[in-house]
Every structure is written in C-alpha cells, then in structure tokens.
Amino acid sequence: MRALTARFAGLHDDEGMNTAEYAVGTLAAVAFAGVLYKVVSSPSVQAALTGVINEALK
C-alpha cells in the first residue's frame, strides 16, 4: 500500500491540463454537442418530447 501511495504522490507535479489536452477536450465536447443536437432536433424525438410535455400538462 505504501508503494502505491508513493507512486501516486509523484503525480501532483503535473496538475491541470495543458493546451493540447484542452484542444482535444474542447473538440470532443463540440462533437458530442453536435450529435446531441442532431438527435434532439430529429422529427421522431421532437414528437416524443411534445407528447411527453402534453401529457405532463394535462
């Protein structure tokens, strides 16, 4: 257990993300947002959401 603790103790020197990691993270977030937008804006999902909202308001 001490060896494992000592091994992870050395990781504190590299805190945070560097520029390349921010770029990859941002690109992944934008790609996910694009896919989510396409899914939510599809006619079948819009119809399902409208039905759920209409049922909730009755």
Secondary structure, 3 states (H helix, E strand, C coil): CHHHHHHHHHHHHCCCCCHHHHHHHHHHHHHHHHHHHHHHCCHHHHHHHHHHHHHHHC
